[in-house]
Amino acid sequence: MGMPGGVEWILIALVVLLLFGGKKIPELAKGLGSGIKNFKKAVKDDENEEVASTDKVDELDKKSEAKKEEKKEESKTV
């Protein structure tokens, strides 16, 4: 079973038109479009948040390494 062909798409469009009417279809398309937009925005925000948290972890690792080096230097001088 593959993708619907041209005739099947026309039948699907006619069924949708009969079920929802001509006035309701633009509202449905608008709702679908805004849903997709919100989904893409959420994915992008999640990626940005992940990058920010990774940057914080890297920063903490660098600080930790600097502290270790300071302690090594202190132990050498004592």
MMTF fields as JSON, N, C-alpha, C and O atoms, coordinates in Angstrom:
{
  "mmtfVersion": "1.0.0",
  "mmtfProducer": "UNKNOWN",
  "numBonds": 311,
  "numAtoms": 312,
  "numGroups": 78,
  "numChains": 1,
  "numModels": 1,
  "chainsPerModel": [1],
  "groupsPerChain": [78],
  "chainIdList": ["A"],
  "bondAtomList": [4, 2, 8, 6, 12, 10, 16, 14, 20, 18, 24, 22, 28, 26, 32, 30, 36, 34, 40, 38, 44, 42, 48, 46, 52, 50, 56, 54, 60, 58, 64, 62, 68, 66, 72, 70, 76, 74, 80, 78, 84, 82, 88, 86, 92, 90, 96, 94, 100, 98, 104, 102, 108, 106, 112, 110, 116, 114, 120, 118, 124, 122, 128, 126, 132, 130, 136, 134, 140, 138, 144, 142, 148, 146, 152, 150, 156, 154, 160, 158, 164, 162, 168, 166, 172, 170, 176, 174, 180, 178, 184, 182, 188, 186, 192, 190, 196, 194, 200, 198, 204, 202, 208, 206, 212, 210, 216, 214, 220, 218, 224, 222, 228, 226, 232, 230, 236, 234, 240, 238, 244, 242, 248, 246, 252, 250, 256, 254, 260, 258, 264, 262, 268, 266, 272, 270, 276, 274, 280, 278, 284, 282, 288, 286, 292, 290, 296, 294, 300, 298, 304, 302, 308, 306],
  "bondOrderList": [1, 1, 1, 1, 1, 1, 1, 1, 1, 1, 1, 1, 1, 1, 1, 1, 1, 1, 1, 1, 1, 1, 1, 1, 1, 1, 1, 1, 1, 1, 1, 1, 1, 1, 1, 1, 1, 1, 1, 1, 1, 1, 1, 1, 1, 1, 1, 1, 1, 1, 1, 1, 1, 1, 1, 1, 1, 1, 1, 1, 1, 1, 1, 1, 1, 1, 1, 1, 1, 1, 1, 1, 1, 1, 1, 1, 1],
  "groupList": [{"groupName": "MET", "atomNameList": ["N", "CA", "C", "O"], "elementList": ["N", "C", "C", "O"], "formalChargeList": [0, 0, 0, 0], "bondAtomList": [1, 0, 2, 1, 3, 2], "bondOrderList": [1, 1, 2], "singleLetterCode": "M", "chemCompType": "L-PEPTIDE LINKING"}, {"groupName": "GLY", "atomNameList": ["N", "CA", "C", "O"], "elementList": ["N", "C", "C", "O"], "formalChargeList": [0, 0, 0, 0], "bondAtomList": [1, 0, 2, 1, 3, 2], "bondOrderList": [1, 1, 2], "singleLetterCode": "G", "chemCompType": "PEPTIDE LINKING"}, {"groupName": "PRO", "atomNameList": ["N", "CA", "C", "O"], "elementList": ["N", "C", "C", "O"], "formalChargeList": [0, 0, 0, 0], "bondAtomList": [1, 0, 2, 1, 3, 2], "bondOrderList": [1, 1, 2], "singleLetterCode": "P", "chemCompType": "L-PEPTIDE LINKING"}, {"groupName": "VAL", "atomNameList": ["N", "CA", "C", "O"], "elementList": ["N", "C", "C", "O"], "formalChargeList": [0, 0, 0, 0], "bondAtomList": [1, 0, 2, 1, 3, 2], "bondOrderList": [1, 1, 2], "singleLetterCode": "V", "chemCompType": "L-PEPTIDE LINKING"}, {"groupName": "GLU", "atomNameList": ["N", "CA", "C", "O"], "elementList": ["N", "C", "C", "O"], "formalChargeList": [0, 0, 0, 0], "bondAtomList": [1, 0, 2, 1, 3, 2], "bondOrderList": [1, 1, 2], "singleLetterCode": "E", "chemCompType": "L-PEPTIDE LINKING"}, {"groupName": "TRP", "atomNameList": ["N", "CA", "C", "O"], "elementList": ["N", "C", "C", "O"], "formalChargeList": [0, 0, 0, 0], "bondAtomList": [1, 0, 2, 1, 3, 2], "bondOrderList": [1, 1, 2], "singleLetterCode": "W", "chemCompType": "L-PEPTIDE LINKING"}, {"groupName": "ILE", "atomNameList": ["N", "CA", "C", "O"], "elementList": ["N", "C", "C", "O"], "formalChargeList": [0, 0, 0, 0], "bondAtomList": [1, 0, 2, 1, 3, 2], "bondOrderList": [1, 1, 2], "singleLetterCode": "I", "chemCompType": "L-PEPTIDE LINKING"}, {"groupName": "LEU", "atomNameList": ["N", "CA", "C", "O"], "elementList": ["N", "C", "C", "O"], "formalChargeList": [0, 0, 0, 0], "bondAtomList": [1, 0, 2, 1, 3, 2], "bondOrderList": [1, 1, 2], "singleLetterCode": "L", "chemCompType": "L-PEPTIDE LINKING"}, {"groupName": "ALA", "atomNameList": ["N", "CA", "C", "O"], "elementList": ["N", "C", "C", "O"], "formalChargeList": [0, 0, 0, 0], "bondAtomList": [1, 0, 2, 1, 3, 2], "bondOrderList": [1, 1, 2], "singleLetterCode": "A", "chemCompType": "L-PEPTIDE LINKING"}, {"groupName": "PHE", "atomNameList": ["N", "CA", "C", "O"], "elementList": ["N", "C", "C", "O"], "formalChargeList": [0, 0, 0, 0], "bondAtomList": [1, 0, 2, 1, 3, 2], "bondOrderList": [1, 1, 2], "singleLetterCode": "F", "chemCompType": "L-PEPTIDE LINKING"}, {"groupName": "LYS", "atomNameList": ["N", "CA", "C", "O"], "elementList": ["N", "C", "C", "O"], "formalChargeList": [0, 0, 0, 0], "bondAtomList": [1, 0, 2, 1, 3, 2], "bondOrderList": [1, 1, 2], "singleLetterCode": "K", "chemCompType": "L-PEPTIDE LINKING"}, {"groupName": "SER", "atomNameList": ["N", "CA", "C", "O"], "elementList": ["N", "C", "C", "O"], "formalChargeList": [0, 0, 0, 0], "bondAtomList": [1, 0, 2, 1, 3, 2], "bondOrderList": [1, 1, 2], "singleLetterCode": "S", "chemCompType": "L-PEPTIDE LINKING"}, {"groupName": "ASN", "atomNameList": ["N", "CA", "C", "O"], "elementList": ["N", "C", "C", "O"], "formalChargeList": [0, 0, 0, 0], "bondAtomList": [1, 0, 2, 1, 3, 2], "bondOrderList": [1, 1, 2], "singleLetterCode": "N", "chemCompType": "L-PEPTIDE LINKING"}, {"groupName": "ASP", "atomNameList": ["N", "CA", "C", "O"], "elementList": ["N", "C", "C", "O"], "formalChargeList": [0, 0, 0, 0], "bondAtomList": [1, 0, 2, 1, 3, 2], "bondOrderList": [1, 1, 2], "singleLetterCode": "D", "chemCompType": "L-PEPTIDE LINKING"}, {"groupName": "THR", "atomNameList": ["N", "CA", "C", "O"], "elementList": ["N", "C", "C", "O"], "formalChargeList": [0, 0, 0, 0], "bondAtomList": [1, 0, 2, 1, 3, 2], "bondOrderList": [1, 1, 2], "singleLetterCode": "T", "chemCompType": "L-PEPTIDE LINKING"}],
  "groupTypeList": [0, 1, 0, 2, 1, 1, 3, 4, 5, 6, 7, 6, 8, 7, 3, 3, 7, 7, 7, 9, 1, 1, 10, 10, 6, 2, 4, 7, 8, 10, 1, 7, 1, 11, 1, 6, 10, 12, 9, 10, 10, 8, 3, 10, 13, 13, 4, 12, 4, 4, 3, 8, 11, 14, 13, 10, 3, 13, 4, 7, 13, 10, 10, 11, 4, 8, 10, 10, 4, 4, 10, 10, 4, 4, 11, 10, 14, 3],
  "groupIdList": [1, 2, 3, 4, 5, 6, 7, 8, 9, 10, 11, 12, 13, 14, 15, 16, 17, 18, 19, 20, 21, 22, 23, 24, 25, 26, 27, 28, 29, 30, 31, 32, 33, 34, 35, 36, 37, 38, 39, 40, 41, 42, 43, 44, 45, 46, 47, 48, 49, 50, 51, 52, 53, 54, 55, 56, 57, 58, 59, 60, 61, 62, 63, 64, 65, 66, 67, 68, 69, 70, 71, 72, 73, 74, 75, 76, 77, 78],
  "secStructList": [7, 7, 7, 7, 7, 2, 2, 2, 2, 2, 2, 2, 2, 2, 2, 2, 2, 2, 2, 2, 2, 2, 2, 2, 2, 2, 2, 2, 2, 2, 2, 2, 2, 2, 2, 2, 2, 2, 2, 2, 2, 2, 2, 2, 2, 2, 2, 2, 2, 2, 2, 2, 2, 2, 2, 2, 2, 2, 2, 2, 2, 2, 2, 2, 2, 2, 2, 2, 2, 2, 2, 2, 2, 2, 2, 2, 2, 7],
  "xCoordList": [0.856, 0.0, 0.893, 1.667, 0.779, 1.638, 0.883, -0.198, 1.483, 0.884, -0.321, -0.349, -1.318, -2.49, -2.114, -1.27, -2.749, -2.519, -3.426, -4.064, -3.478, -4.251, -5.737, -6.357, -6.318, -7.754, -8.091, -9.109, -7.226, -7.487, -7.448, -8.266, -6.489, -6.416, -7.667, -8.156, -8.173, -9.399, -10.566, -11.36, -10.676, -11.739, -11.59, -12.582, -10.383, -10.141, -10.555, -11.196, -10.183, -10.547, -12.066, -12.595, -12.766, -14.226, -14.864, -15.817, -14.346, -14.88, -14.66, -15.556, -13.466, -13.171, -14.1, -14.628, -14.306, -15.186, -16.617, -17.298, -17.071, -18.422, -18.553, -19.572, -17.525, -17.596, -17.511, -18.263, -16.609, -16.339, -16.935, -17.134, -17.218, -17.766, -16.655, -15.544, -16.959, -15.969, -15.493, -14.354, -16.34, -15.963, -15.044, -14.229, -15.165, -14.415, -12.989, -12.112, -12.741, -11.429, -10.32, -9.261, -10.495, -9.423, -9.105, -7.951, -10.126, -9.886, -9.06, -8.163, -9.364, -8.603, -7.161, -6.239, -6.959, -5.605, -4.819, -3.631, -5.487, -4.831, -4.412, -3.301, -5.292, -4.971, -3.82, -2.947, -3.82, -2.74, -1.415, -0.379, -1.451, -0.239, 0.32, 1.532, -0.547, -0.054, 0.46, 1.397, -0.139, 0.358, 1.749, 2.611, 1.97, 3.295, 4.306, 5.435, 3.913, 4.803, 5.192, 6.364, 4.228, 4.519, 5.417, 6.294, 5.207, 6.042, 7.489, 8.415, 7.682, 9.037, 9.709, 10.901, 8.939, 9.486, 9.913, 10.974, 9.108, 9.443, 10.698, 11.536, 10.837, 12.029, 13.259, 14.306, 13.133, 14.259, 14.633, 15.818, 13.637, 13.905, 14.594, 15.496, 14.174, 14.784, 16.244, 17.102, 16.526, 17.906, 18.759, 19.897, 18.211, 18.947, 19.219, 20.299, 18.232, 18.388, 19.46, 20.25, 19.482, 20.477, 21.881, 22.811, 22.037, 23.338, 23.772, 24.938, 22.833, 23.162, 23.597, 24.56, 22.908, 23.289, 24.629, 25.403, 24.916, 26.21, 27.319, 28.397, 27.057, 28.042, 28.311, 29.453, 27.26, 27.432, 28.272, 29.126, 28.034, 28.81, 30.276, 31.166, 30.53, 31.909, 32.584, 33.752, 31.846, 32.383, 32.723, 33.767, 31.829, 32.091, 33.295, 34.077, 33.442, 34.606, 35.899, 36.888, 35.881, 37.076, 37.4, 38.565, 36.378, 36.606, 37.154, 38.044, 36.632, 37.082, 38.557, 39.344, 38.909, 40.302, 41.209, 42.317, 40.741, 41.534, 41.739, 42.83, 40.711, 40.821, 41.819, 42.623, 41.779, 42.72, 44.155, 45.054, 44.361, 45.694, 46.162, 47.326, 45.244, 45.598, 46.009, 46.983, 45.281, 45.601, 46.941, 47.704, 47.24, 48.534, 49.658, 50.69, 49.439, 50.444, 50.647, 51.778, 49.548, 49.629, 50.362, 51.168, 50.088, 50.737, 52.231, 53.024, 52.624, 54.028, 54.779, 55.936, 54.127, 54.796, 54.836, 55.65, 53.987, 53.946, 54.945, 55.03],
  "yCoordList": [-1.18, 0.0, 1.231, 1.451, 2.026, 3.196, 4.495, 4.515, 5.542, 6.859, 6.976, 6.382, 7.757, 7.934, 8.672, 9.568, 8.285, 8.927, 10.138, 10.592, 10.649, 11.853, 11.696, 12.576, 10.585, 10.361, 10.221, 10.733, 9.526, 9.354, 10.691, 10.943, 11.558, 12.88, 13.707, 14.424, 13.609, 14.338, 13.826, 14.619, 12.506, 11.939, 12.378, 12.707, 12.386, 12.825, 14.286, 14.652, 15.127, 16.543, 16.721, 17.56, 15.952, 16.046, 15.619, 16.248, 14.566, 14.113, 15.175, 15.46, 15.763, 16.826, 18.005, 18.576, 18.375, 19.492, 19.208, 20.098, 17.982, 17.615, 17.61, 18.04, 17.126, 17.036, 18.403, 18.682, 19.245, 20.496, 21.723, 22.741, 21.661, 22.822, 23.772, 23.718, 24.628, 25.553, 26.602, 27.057, 27.003, 28.068, 27.563, 28.324, 26.323, 25.779, 25.375, 25.348, 25.065, 24.584, 25.619, 25.233, 26.915, 27.882, 27.988, 28.185, 27.856, 27.896, 26.688, 26.816, 25.525, 24.322, 24.447, 24.062, 24.98, 25.154, 26.154, 25.961, 27.215, 28.211, 27.586, 27.816, 26.807, 26.127, 25.144, 25.056, 24.412, 23.47, 24.212, 23.775, 25.32, 26.118, 26.676, 26.642, 27.193, 27.737, 26.627, 26.841, 25.456, 24.321, 23.905, 23.627, 23.861, 23.517, 24.586, 24.264, 25.845, 26.948, 26.845, 27.004, 26.582, 26.455, 25.254, 25.324, 24.162, 22.976, 23.277, 22.92, 23.93, 24.271, 25.216, 25.086, 26.17, 27.104, 26.358, 26.643, 25.422, 24.651, 23.814, 23.709, 23.22, 22.429, 23.329, 22.961, 24.503, 25.439, 25.92, 26.0, 26.242, 26.669, 25.568, 25.84, 24.325, 23.193, 23.038, 22.763, 23.208, 23.109, 24.223, 23.983, 25.445, 26.567, 26.324, 26.634, 25.768, 25.475, 24.41, 24.492, 23.424, 22.355, 22.913, 22.539, 23.799, 24.401, 25.251, 25.222, 26.01, 26.853, 26.007, 26.355, 24.912, 24.064, 23.395, 23.205, 23.036, 22.452, 23.477, 23.136, 24.736, 25.788, 25.98, 26.198, 25.899, 26.045, 24.908, 25.132, 23.698, 22.547, 22.722, 22.455, 23.164, 23.394, 24.457, 24.321, 25.508, 26.579, 26.056, 26.387, 25.237, 24.666, 23.721, 23.684, 22.972, 22.098, 22.91, 22.531, 24.01, 24.867, 25.434, 25.472, 25.877, 26.406, 25.321, 25.579, 24.125, 23.003, 22.695, 22.466, 22.692, 22.446, 23.556, 23.284, 24.788, 25.906, 25.751, 26.016, 25.33, 25.12, 24.012, 24.13, 22.94, 21.832, 22.308, 21.95, 23.117, 23.649, 24.543, 24.491, 25.368, 26.232, 25.401, 25.728, 24.341, 23.481, 22.793, 22.634, 22.38, 21.775, 22.775, 22.437, 24.015, 25.06, 25.337, 25.507, 25.382, 25.637, 24.503, 24.749, 23.282, 22.143, 22.097, 21.623, 22.576, 22.613, 23.665, 23.455, 24.801, 25.886, 25.644, 26.25, 24.781, 24.521, 23.526, 23.204],
  "zCoordList": [0.0, 0.0, 0.0, 0.932, -1.048, -1.216, -0.954, -0.366, -1.401, -1.263, -2.199, -3.277, -1.763, -2.635, -3.916, -3.909, -5.002, -6.288, -6.467, -5.517, -7.672, -7.958, -7.698, -7.101, -8.138, -7.967, -6.478, -6.012, -5.744, -4.314, -3.583, -2.698, -3.956, -3.317, -3.606, -2.733, -4.806, -5.156, -4.319, -3.812, -4.171, -3.334, -1.876, -1.226, -1.37, 0.013, 0.168, 1.152, -0.815, -0.757, -0.777, -0.048, -1.592, -1.645, -0.32, 0.139, 0.289, 1.584, 2.647, 3.442, 2.664, 3.637, 3.4, 4.354, 2.155, 1.822, 2.267, 2.776, 2.079, 2.504, 4.03, 4.571, 4.712, 6.175, 6.849, 7.783, 6.386, 7.09, 6.417, 7.08, 5.156, 4.457, 4.036, 4.565, 3.096, 2.537, 3.51, 3.412, 4.452, 5.383, 6.5, 7.021, 6.858, 7.984, 7.599, 8.462, 6.336, 5.897, 6.13, 6.624, 5.805, 6.088, 7.583, 7.963, 8.423, 9.867, 10.309, 11.142, 9.753, 10.077, 9.606, 10.325, 8.41, 7.877, 8.731, 8.99, 9.162, 10.012, 11.34, 11.817, 11.924, 13.178, 13.018, 13.881, 11.92, 11.644, 11.458, 11.96, 10.746, 10.53, 11.815, 12.031, 12.678, 13.949, 14.858, 15.626, 14.779, 15.559, 15.123, 15.957, 13.823, 13.298, 13.697, 14.066, 13.627, 14.001, 15.474, 15.816, 16.34, 17.762, 18.043, 18.905, 17.328, 17.5, 17.112, 17.84, 15.972, 15.53, 16.523, 16.801, 17.057, 18.04, 19.308, 19.864, 19.759, 20.961, 20.738, 21.633, 19.562, 19.254, 19.248, 19.783, 18.646, 18.583, 19.983, 20.309, 20.817, 22.186, 22.973, 23.765, 22.76, 23.453, 23.036, 23.874, 21.767, 21.289, 21.891, 22.293, 21.954, 22.531, 24.016, 24.517, 24.707, 26.124, 26.335, 27.276, 25.467, 25.559, 25.349, 26.063, 24.38, 24.11, 25.299, 25.692, 25.875, 27.018, 28.207, 28.89, 28.465, 29.593, 29.348, 30.286, 28.109, 27.771, 27.989, 28.476, 27.626, 27.843, 29.336, 29.74, 30.152, 31.596, 32.161, 33.018, 31.687, 32.15, 31.763, 32.57, 30.55, 30.107, 30.969, 31.334, 31.289, 32.122, 33.521, 34.082, 34.072, 35.389, 35.359, 36.308, 34.289, 34.147, 34.13, 34.757, 33.419, 33.358, 34.73, 35.126, 35.461, 36.801, 37.718, 38.528, 37.593, 38.401, 38.114, 39.033, 36.852, 36.477, 37.024, 37.487, 36.97, 37.489, 38.994, 39.499, 39.708, 41.161, 41.451, 42.376, 40.676, 40.873, 40.663, 41.424, 39.628, 39.359, 40.506, 40.905, 41.036, 42.165, 43.372, 44.05, 43.642, 44.783, 44.579, 45.531, 43.342, 43.051, 43.307, 43.888, 42.862, 43.051, 44.542, 44.998, 45.297, 46.733, 47.446, 48.344, 47.052, 47.707, 47.373, 48.186, 46.206, 45.83, 46.642, 47.008, 46.929, 47.647, 49.145, 49.842, 49.651, 51.094, 51.519, 52.704]
}
